[in-house]
Amino acid sequence: MGDGEEEVPTILLRDKHIEYILSLQDKQDSPEMLFADHRRLSGVYWAVSALDLLGARDRLEKEAILDYVMSCYREEEGGFGGHVDQDAHILYTLSALQVLVMYDALDRVDVDAVSRFVGSLQQPDGSFIGSPTSPEVDTRFSYCALLSVTLLNRRSVLDLSAAGAFLASCTNFDGGYGCIPDAESHAGQIFCVLAALALLGTPTPPAAAQLCEWLASRQLPCGGLNGRPDKKEDVCYSWWVVASLSMLGRVGWIDATALQRFVLGCQDPDAGGVADRVGDLPDVFHTFFGLAALDLLGVGGLGGSGGGVDPVFALPRQVVARLPAARDLGWGEDGRAPESGSKAPTATAAVPPMPAA
């Protein structure tokens, strides 16, 4: 895209993005794809989800996608690895389940075995490790575990009360959340905790107003968002922050027009795809999360036949609508979250004003 001084896109390059994502199928042995082998299954989720938002999921070969997902299943463990013959991990188990649910293909997996795998990762204090071979605890894993058992409709395998108590223990003085208690607040962790709380039926944290101010302050003069103070803007935080504000009904606390302009400017006008920031190379991770953020902001040309993305499940609303556990939690027949009923408010919608500085 040049050195960042060239004219940048100002409209959604839908067809370019479709061709970019489809082209990744022909680059499986390229250096950049091999470098990402450890998380290739998540890459499939990002690609399928992005194409769904673009109304082009049918351009992918369904059976080829499902065959690859199931090739990452570790029967002896009950979970999925990031690629074939890799150890099972909760991150990639969730990605696999999200893809299977999108294709209405959960019947291809042993639901009870996967549920046992997820349940085995919960620790006595309610936290979760990512895999049986690693002691690392992270609020990301809490979200992944809660969403996994919700997709499987096997929530009873977890101690939900303990899970909620651990998340509460990660609350910081600024209203945000870190990966563990007393860790620095981070937009990605905040999304994970808010979404996990929503899956527990407690979507509004006690310090919601303070948290919304912290999230709104992530916006920089360029319009983009960072993940924590004194860091650069990055397209992926458009999703983590906007989805979080969407769950809290406060998307209007950021300048949505400026953010849209930033994300659209990170599109590659030649090859398609979205980069982390203007002038960098695109990748499927930033492409999906950039498009998902634009969808939550109400940008036209997105949503496809799936009705747009749900900020908690990170799945098409029409997919969420058919999940029994989602309906039990209050999601409507249209896939809308409890107390929602419409797309998240934008900068022009009537939302409570942000407190004056």
C-alpha positions in Angstrom: 0.0 0.0 0.0 3.0 2.3 -0.1 4.4 4.4 2.7 1.1 5.6 4.2 1.1 8.9 2.3 -0.8 7.5 -0.6 -4.6 8.1 -0.9 -6.3 5.5 1.3 -9.7 3.8 0.7 -12.8 5.5 2.1 -15.4 2.9 1.1 -15.8 -0.8 1.8 -13.8 -2.8 -0.7 -16.2 -5.8 -0.5 -15.2 -7.7 -3.6 -11.5 -7.2 -3.0 -11.8 -8.7 0.5 -13.7 -11.7 -0.8 -11.0 -12.4 -3.4 -8.2 -11.8 -0.8 -9.7 -14.4 1.6 -10.4 -16.9 -1.1 -6.8 -16.5 -2.3 -5.5 -17.7 1.1 -6.6 -21.2 0.1 -3.9 -21.2 -2.5 -1.2 -20.1 -0.1 -1.2 -23.0 2.4 2.5 -23.7 2.0 3.7 -20.1 1.8 6.2 -18.9 4.5 3.7 -16.6 6.2 1.1 -19.4 6.4 3.6 -22.0 7.7 4.7 -19.4 10.3 1.0 -19.4 11.5 0.6 -23.2 11.6 0.2 -23.1 15.4 -3.1 -21.1 15.0 -4.2 -22.1 11.5 -7.6 -23.4 12.8 -8.4 -20.0 14.2 -7.5 -18.6 10.8 -10.2 -20.8 9.3 -12.7 -19.3 11.8 -11.6 -15.7 10.9 -11.9 -16.5 7.2 -15.3 -18.2 7.4 -16.6 -15.4 9.6 -15.3 -12.6 7.4 -16.9 -14.2 4.3 -20.1 -14.6 6.2 -20.1 -10.8 7.0 -19.4 -10.2 3.3 -22.3 -12.4 2.2 -19.9 -14.8 0.5 -19.5 -17.8 2.8 -21.0 -20.1 0.1 -17.8 -19.4 -2.0 -15.9 -21.7 0.4 -16.1 -25.5 0.0 -18.1 -26.5 3.1 -16.9 -30.1 3.2 -13.2 -29.2 2.8 -13.6 -26.7 5.7 -15.2 -29.3 8.0 -12.8 -32.0 7.0 -9.9 -29.7 8.0 -11.5 -28.7 11.3 -12.1 -32.4 12.2 -8.5 -33.2 11.3 -7.4 -31.0 14.2 -9.5 -32.9 16.7 -7.4 -34.8 19.3 -9.6 -37.7 20.2 -7.4 -38.8 23.1 -7.7 -35.4 24.7 -11.2 -34.3 23.6 -10.2 -30.9 22.3 -8.8 -29.3 19.1 -5.3 -28.2 18.3 -4.3 -25.2 16.3 -3.3 -27.5 13.3 -3.1 -31.2 12.5 -1.2 -33.2 15.1 -0.9 -30.3 17.6 -2.0 -30.6 21.3 -5.5 -29.6 22.2 -6.0 -26.0 23.5 -9.1 -24.1 24.6 -8.4 -21.3 22.1 -8.5 -23.6 19.1 -11.3 -25.7 20.6 -13.5 -22.6 20.6 -12.5 -21.8 17.0 -13.4 -25.3 15.9 -16.8 -25.2 17.6 -17.6 -21.7 16.2 -16.9 -23.1 12.7 -18.9 -26.2 13.3 -21.8 -24.2 14.7 -21.8 -21.9 11.7 -22.1 -24.9 9.4 -24.7 -26.6 11.7 -22.3 -29.5 12.0 -21.9 -30.1 15.7 -23.0 -33.7 15.1 -19.6 -34.4 13.7 -17.9 -34.1 17.1 -18.3 -36.0 20.4 -20.1 -33.3 22.4 -19.6 -35.0 25.7 -15.9 -35.6 25.2 -15.3 -32.0 24.2 -17.3 -30.8 27.2 -15.2 -33.0 29.5 -12.1 -31.5 28.0 -13.3 -28.0 28.6 -14.4 -28.8 32.1 -11.0 -30.3 33.0 -9.4 -26.9 32.4 -11.2 -25.2 35.2 -9.1 -24.6 38.4 -10.3 -24.6 42.0 -10.5 -20.8 42.1 -12.8 -20.7 39.1 -10.1 -19.7 36.6 -9.1 -21.7 33.5 -5.8 -22.9 32.0 -5.5 -23.2 28.2 -4.4 -26.8 28.0 -3.7 -29.7 30.4 0.1 -29.2 29.7 0.3 -25.5 30.6 -0.3 -23.9 34.0 -1.0 -20.4 32.4 -4.2 -18.8 33.6 -5.9 -16.1 31.5 -9.3 -14.4 31.4 -9.2 -15.2 27.6 -9.5 -18.8 28.6 -12.5 -18.1 30.8 -14.3 -16.6 27.9 -13.3 -19.4 25.6 -14.4 -22.1 28.0 -17.8 -20.4 28.8 -18.6 -19.9 25.2 -17.5 -23.4 24.3 -19.9 -25.1 26.7 -22.6 -22.7 25.7 -22.2 -23.7 22.1 -22.2 -27.3 23.2 -25.2 -26.7 25.5 -23.3 -28.4 28.3 -22.9 -25.5 30.7 -23.4 -27.8 33.7 -19.9 -29.2 33.4 -18.5 -25.9 34.8 -18.7 -24.3 38.2 -20.3 -21.1 36.9 -20.4 -19.4 40.3 -16.6 -20.0 40.7 -16.0 -18.8 37.2 -17.8 -15.5 37.9 -16.0 -15.0 41.2 -12.6 -15.3 39.4 -13.6 -12.8 36.8 -14.7 -10.4 39.5 -11.3 -10.8 41.2 -9.7 -9.4 38.0 -11.4 -6.0 38.4 -8.9 -3.1 38.5 -9.1 0.3 40.0 -9.8 1.9 36.6 -12.8 -0.4 36.1 -11.0 -2.6 33.6 -9.8 -6.1 33.7 -6.5 -7.9 33.1 -5.5 -11.5 32.3 -5.3 -12.3 36.0 -5.9 -10.5 39.3 -3.8 -7.3 39.6 -2.7 -7.4 35.9 -2.9 -4.3 33.8 -6.2 -3.5 32.2 -6.3 -4.3 28.5 -9.0 -3.9 25.9 -8.8 -7.5 24.7 -9.1 -8.8 28.3 -12.0 -6.4 29.0 -13.9 -7.8 26.0 -13.3 -11.4 27.2 -14.5 -10.6 30.7 -17.6 -8.7 29.6 -18.6 -11.4 27.2 -18.0 -14.0 29.8 -20.1 -12.1 32.3 -22.9 -11.9 29.6 -22.7 -15.7 29.2 -23.0 -16.0 33.0 -26.2 -13.8 32.9 -24.5 -10.8 34.6 -23.6 -8.5 31.7 -23.3 -5.2 33.6 -20.2 -4.8 35.9 -20.5 -2.6 38.9 -18.0 0.0 37.5 -19.6 0.1 34.1 -19.5 3.9 33.7 -15.9 4.1 34.7 -15.1 1.2 32.4 -16.8 2.9 29.5 -14.7 6.1 30.0 -11.6 3.9 30.0 -12.7 2.2 26.8 -13.6 5.6 25.1 -10.2 7.0 26.0 -8.6 4.3 23.8 -9.4 6.4 20.8 -6.5 8.3 19.3 -6.4 11.5 17.1 -6.2 9.3 14.0 -9.5 7.8 14.9 -8.1 4.3 15.6 -8.1 2.6 19.0 -5.3 1.2 21.1 -5.5 -1.6 23.7 -4.0 0.3 26.6 -2.5 3.7 27.3 0.6 4.8 25.4 0.3 2.2 22.7 -0.3 2.6 18.9 -3.6 2.2 17.2 -4.5 -1.2 15.8 -7.5 -2.3 13.8 -8.1 -5.4 16.0 -8.9 -3.1 18.9 -11.7 -1.7 16.9 -13.5 -5.0 17.6 -12.4 -5.5 21.3 -13.4 -1.9 22.2 -16.6 -1.5 20.1 -17.9 -5.0 21.0 -17.3 -4.1 24.7 -19.1 -0.8 24.4 -21.8 -2.5 22.4 -22.4 -4.9 25.3 -22.6 -1.9 27.6 -24.8 0.1 25.3 -22.2 2.9 24.9 -20.9 2.8 21.4 -21.8 6.5 21.1 -19.1 7.3 23.5 -16.5 7.1 20.7 -16.3 9.0 17.4 -17.7 6.3 15.2 -17.1 8.3 12.0 -13.4 8.7 12.8 -13.1 5.0 13.6 -14.8 4.0 10.4 -12.5 6.2 8.5 -9.4 4.7 10.2 -10.5 1.0 9.6 -11.5 1.7 5.9 -8.1 3.4 5.5 -6.4 0.2 6.6 -7.8 -1.7 3.6 -5.4 -2.8 0.9 -6.8 -1.3 -2.3 -4.8 -3.7 -4.5 -4.8 -7.1 -2.9 -7.8 -6.7 -0.5 -7.8 -7.5 3.1 -7.3 -5.2 6.2 -4.0 -4.5 8.0 -3.3 -3.5 11.6 -2.8 0.1 10.5 -2.4 2.2 7.4 0.4 1.1 5.1 1.0 -2.3 6.6 0.3 -5.7 5.0 -3.2 -7.2 5.4 -3.9 -10.5 7.2 -7.0 -12.5 7.8 -7.0 -11.8 11.6 -7.3 -8.0 11.1 -9.6 -8.5 8.1 -12.2 -10.3 10.2 -12.0 -8.1 13.3 -12.0 -4.9 11.2 -15.1 -6.0 9.3 -16.8 -7.1 12.4 -16.2 -3.8 14.1 -17.5 -2.0 11.0 -20.6 -4.2 11.2 -21.3 -3.2 14.8 -20.9 0.4 13.7 -23.6 0.0 11.1 -21.5 0.3 8.0 -23.5 -0.7 4.9 -22.6 -3.7 2.8 -21.9 -6.0 5.8 -24.0 -8.6 7.7 -24.6 -11.0 4.8 -27.5 -13.4 5.3 -26.4 -14.0 8.9 -27.9 -10.8 10.2 -24.6 -9.3 11.4 -22.2 -10.3 14.1 -23.2 -10.8 17.8 -20.7 -8.9 20.1 -20.7 -11.7 22.7 -20.6 -14.9 20.6 -18.6 -13.3 17.7 -20.9 -15.3 15.5 -23.7 -14.4 13.0 -26.9 -13.5 14.8 -28.8 -16.1 12.8 -26.4 -18.8 14.1 -26.8 -17.5 17.7 -30.6 -17.6 17.3 -30.6 -21.4 16.8 -28.5 -22.1 19.9 -30.6 -23.6 22.8 -28.3 -22.2 25.5 -28.4 -18.7 24.0 -32.2 -18.7 24.1 -32.0 -19.9 27.7 -29.8 -16.9 28.4 -32.3 -14.5 26.9 -31.1 -14.1 23.3 -34.2 -13.7 21.0 -35.4 -15.7 18.1 -33.7 -13.1 15.9 -30.3 -13.7 17.6 -30.5 -10.4 19.5 -28.9 -10.2 22.9 -31.0 -9.6 26.0 -32.3 -6.0 26.3 -31.1 -5.3 22.8 -33.6 -5.7 20.0 -31.6 -3.7 17.5 -28.1 -3.2 16.2 -25.7 -1.6 18.7 -26.2 2.2 19.0 -23.9 4.3 16.8 -22.5 7.7 17.4 -25.7 9.3 16.2 -28.0 7.2 18.3 -29.6 8.3 21.5 -27.4 6.9 24.2 -26.4 8.3 27.7 -23.8 11.1 27.2 -20.2 10.5 28.2 -19.5 12.4 31.4 -17.6 15.7 30.9 -13.9 15.6 31.6 
